[in-house]
Amino acid sequence: MTADRCPTGGLERADWMRREAAEWDDAGNADRAAYCRRVAAQIEQRELHSRPLCALMMKG
């Protein structure tokens, strides 16, 4: 929905997907917004679990 390009990866991409979700919500497309939020959550999980300290903290 935004004109800017999606970042190549990492937490920047998750942030971009969350902004996309907000724009889709504003446009009235709840299904697309939910999809964007799910993708953002998956990216965050993958990124945070790839960092040893974050993975250790999330297990507790």
C-alpha positions in Angstrom: 0.0 0.0 0.0 2.8 2.4 0.7 4.9 3.7 -2.1 8.2 3.0 -0.5 9.9 -0.3 -1.1 9.9 -3.1 1.5 13.2 -3.4 3.3 15.2 -6.5 2.4 14.8 -8.2 5.8 15.2 -8.1 9.5 13.3 -6.0 12.1 13.1 -3.1 9.6 10.9 -5.3 7.4 8.7 -6.3 10.3 8.3 -2.6 11.2 7.4 -1.9 7.5 4.8 -4.7 7.6 3.2 -3.2 10.7 2.9 0.2 9.0 1.4 -1.6 6.0 -1.1 -3.2 8.3 -2.1 0.1 9.8 -2.7 1.5 6.3 -4.8 -1.5 5.3 -6.8 -1.0 8.4 -7.4 2.6 7.5 -8.4 1.5 4.0 -11.0 -0.9 5.4 -9.3 -4.2 4.4 -9.1 -6.1 7.7 -8.0 -9.4 6.0 -5.0 -7.8 4.4 -4.1 -6.0 7.6 -4.3 -9.2 9.6 -2.0 -10.9 7.0 0.6 -8.1 7.3 0.5 -8.3 11.1 1.0 -12.1 11.0 4.0 -11.8 8.7 5.5 -9.1 10.9 5.1 -11.3 14.0 6.8 -14.2 12.2 9.7 -12.0 11.1 10.2 -10.7 14.6 10.1 -14.2 16.0 12.7 -15.4 13.5 14.9 -12.4 14.1 14.8 -12.5 17.9 15.3 -16.3 18.1 18.4 -16.0 16.0 20.0 -13.8 18.7 21.2 -16.0 21.5 20.4 -13.7 24.4 17.0 -12.8 23.1 16.2 -16.5 22.5 17.3 -17.3 26.1 15.1 -14.5 27.5 12.1 -15.6 25.5 12.3 -19.2 26.8 11.8 -18.1 30.5 
